Amino acid sequence: MTTSPPPYRPLLRDEFDCIAAGEVNASQAAAERELTENAIDAGAKRIAISLQPETLARV
């Protein structure tokens, strides 16, 4: 029996700022990297990252 992945939603800015295993991140790129590493460590099979144009310039 195949199960569907759980639904996901974009992180709220406050959530994004608070995550990263309690580490202080100097940049949004560092936070994205930490979230991706956490997902891999948790066994994620797929990871989708979506950046807004104004955010892309900062990463």
KOLGU-921275 format. One record per residue: residue number from 1; x negated, z, y negated of N, C-alpha, C, O in turn. Coordinates in Angstrom, 3 decimals. Atoms other than C-alpha are relative to their C-alpha. Layout:
> NUM_X_Z_Y_X_Z_Y_X_Z_Y_X_Z_Y $
...
END
This chain:
> 1_-0.826_0.000_1.164_0.000_0.000_0.000_-0.886_0.000_-1.248_-1.740_0.873_-1.399 $
> 2_0.776_0.093_1.227_-1.468_-1.045_-3.349_0.754_0.690_-1.122_1.951_0.475_-1.307 $
> 3_-0.634_-0.673_1.132_-0.785_1.140_-6.341_-0.475_-0.634_-1.289_-1.613_-1.091_-1.393 $
> 4_0.357_0.533_1.312_-0.743_-0.048_-9.908_-0.834_1.017_-0.744_-0.661_2.223_-0.569 $
> 5_0.772_-0.949_0.798_-3.257_1.429_-12.283_0.935_0.724_-0.958_1.979_0.186_-1.330 $
> 6_-0.868_-0.715_0.938_-1.813_4.067_-14.578_0.052_-0.733_-1.331_-0.908_-1.404_-1.708 $
> 7_-0.073_0.656_1.307_-0.584_2.801_-17.925_-1.031_0.630_-0.942_-1.407_1.791_-0.782 $
> 8_0.956_-0.528_0.955_-3.005_3.202_-20.770_0.481_-0.279_-1.402_1.336_-1.138_-1.617 $
> 9_-0.303_0.206_1.405_-2.755_3.424_-24.503_-1.290_0.140_-0.790_-2.213_0.831_-0.358 $
> 10_1.193_-0.165_0.826_-5.307_3.091_-27.249_-0.144_1.456_-0.421_0.846_2.159_-0.624 $
> 11_0.247_-1.357_0.470_-6.935_6.341_-28.265_0.340_0.103_-1.482_0.085_-0.816_-2.260 $
> 12_-0.193_-0.281_1.406_-5.828_7.850_-31.522_-1.361_0.318_-0.605_-2.262_0.776_0.099 $
> 13_1.297_-0.226_0.648_-8.637_8.161_-34.041_-0.482_1.441_0.217_-1.658_1.667_0.503 $
> 14_0.382_-1.402_-0.210_-8.596_11.968_-33.749_-0.473_0.238_1.428_-1.422_0.990_1.650 $
> 15_0.413_-0.138_-1.401_-8.826_11.709_-29.950_-1.376_-0.613_0.207_-2.248_-0.028_0.850 $
> 16_1.275_0.705_-0.121_-11.651_9.207_-30.179_-1.132_0.860_-0.552_-2.202_0.957_0.050 $
> 17_1.025_-0.809_0.650_-13.560_11.498_-32.531_-0.340_1.257_0.802_-1.452_1.773_0.701 $
> 18_0.201_-1.248_-0.734_-13.149_14.495_-30.201_-0.607_-0.202_1.382_-1.119_0.748_1.974 $
> 19_0.485_0.258_-1.356_-14.193_12.823_-26.946_-1.495_-0.267_-0.038_-2.079_-0.401_-1.113 $
> 20_1.400_0.332_-0.221_-17.689_12.148_-25.629_-0.690_1.228_0.562_-1.807_1.570_0.174 $
> 21_0.549_-1.134_-0.743_-18.252_15.153_-23.419_-0.529_1.098_-0.911_-1.504_1.777_-0.590 $
> 22_0.392_-1.054_0.916_-18.509_17.467_-26.392_-1.256_-0.305_-0.785_-1.758_0.553_-1.510 $
> 23_1.226_0.365_0.701_-21.502_15.597_-27.744_0.322_-0.497_-1.404_1.383_-1.072_-1.649 $
> 24_-0.145_0.526_1.345_-21.957_14.804_-31.393_-0.559_-1.410_0.010_-1.702_-1.634_0.409 $
> 25_0.436_1.391_0.016_-22.143_11.060_-31.839_-0.261_-0.436_-1.432_0.556_-0.217_-2.326 $
> 26_0.395_0.425_1.334_-23.937_9.585_-34.799_0.728_-1.261_-0.444_0.770_-1.565_-1.636 $
> 27_-0.653_1.253_0.366_-21.985_6.337_-34.665_1.138_-0.312_0.956_1.248_0.276_2.032 $
> 28_-1.091_0.434_-0.850_-18.925_4.670_-33.266_-0.547_-0.675_1.258_0.032_-0.538_2.335 $
> 29_0.601_0.650_-1.170_-21.167_2.630_-30.967_-0.411_1.036_1.035_-0.227_0.822_2.233 $
> 30_0.405_-1.055_-0.930_-22.537_5.843_-29.452_1.214_0.604_0.693_1.162_0.913_1.884 $
> 31_-1.226_-0.532_-0.600_-19.007_7.149_-28.899_0.571_-0.978_1.018_0.998_-0.564_2.095 $
> 32_-0.473_1.023_-0.942_-17.949_3.860_-27.262_-0.849_0.021_1.267_-0.315_-0.037_2.375 $
> 33_0.901_-0.030_-1.152_-20.994_3.992_-25.000_0.290_1.225_0.867_0.353_1.121_2.092 $
> 34_-0.264_-1.233_-0.746_-20.266_7.602_-24.018_1.325_-0.085_0.753_1.411_0.329_1.909 $
> 35_-1.297_0.160_-0.665_-16.616_6.824_-23.250_-0.104_-0.956_1.180_0.505_-0.723_2.224 $
> 36_0.188_0.961_-1.091_-17.676_3.831_-21.137_-0.748_0.654_1.158_-0.370_0.483_2.317 $
> 37_0.747_-0.696_-1.060_-20.218_5.922_-19.226_0.891_1.013_0.720_0.824_1.142_1.943 $
> 38_-0.914_-0.959_-0.616_-17.581_8.611_-18.646_0.984_-0.694_0.935_1.282_-0.185_2.015 $
> 39_-0.937_0.752_-0.834_-15.157_6.008_-17.287_-0.672_-0.464_1.290_-0.080_-0.380_2.366 $
> 40_0.752_0.433_-1.188_-17.807_4.627_-14.914_-0.246_1.182_0.923_-0.053_1.080_2.135 $
> 41_0.233_-1.207_-0.805_-18.712_8.134_-13.755_1.267_0.469_0.704_1.205_1.041_1.792 $
> 42_-1.281_-0.416_-0.575_-15.006_8.772_-13.106_0.512_-1.007_1.029_1.567_-0.793_1.627 $
> 43_-0.382_0.968_-1.020_-14.849_5.697_-10.842_0.890_-1.128_-0.483_1.572_-1.762_0.323 $
> 44_-0.830_1.075_0.537_-13.121_3.233_-13.149_-0.392_-1.342_0.616_-1.574_-1.651_0.764 $
> 45_0.239_1.343_-0.540_-12.766_-0.221_-11.648_0.002_-1.055_-1.108_-0.651_-2.093_-1.001 $
> 46_-0.062_0.911_1.146_-11.951_-1.894_-14.970_-0.061_0.818_-1.272_0.502_1.910_-1.358 $
> 47_0.089_-0.637_1.311_-12.790_-0.980_-18.533_0.272_-1.081_-1.038_-0.361_-2.136_-1.026 $
> 48_-0.306_0.946_1.071_-11.271_-2.741_-21.536_-0.286_0.677_-1.336_0.200_1.774_-1.611 $
> 49_0.325_-0.518_1.319_-12.668_-2.213_-25.002_0.450_-1.040_-1.013_0.086_-2.213_-0.928 $
> 50_-0.508_0.895_1.038_-10.925_-3.704_-27.998_-0.439_0.533_-1.353_-0.198_1.694_-1.684 $
> 51_0.483_-0.406_1.319_-12.486_-3.617_-31.441_0.698_-0.815_-1.080_0.953_-2.008_-0.919 $
> 52_-0.565_0.678_1.160_-10.930_-4.451_-34.757_-1.144_-0.679_-0.749_-2.282_-0.217_-0.670 $
> 53_1.081_0.701_0.711_-12.879_-6.921_-36.944_-0.819_0.922_-0.919_-2.043_0.803_-0.981 $
> 54_0.737_-0.883_0.905_-13.775_-4.215_-39.467_-0.849_1.005_0.772_-1.863_1.476_0.259 $
> 55_0.753_-0.913_-0.839_-14.977_-1.964_-36.633_-1.200_-0.693_0.607_-2.263_-0.089_0.748 $
> 56_1.062_0.760_-0.647_-17.082_-4.666_-35.020_-1.272_-0.008_-0.842_-2.376_0.060_-0.300 $
> 57_1.161_0.019_0.882_-19.369_-4.774_-38.044_-0.793_1.305_0.085_-2.003_1.309_-0.141 $
> 58_0.673_-1.292_-0.085_-20.153_-1.060_-37.546_-0.632_0.240_1.361_-1.488_1.114_1.502 $
> 59_0.539_-0.190_-1.349_-20.906_-1.407_-33.818_-1.161_-0.916_0.163_-1.786_-0.938_1.224 $
END
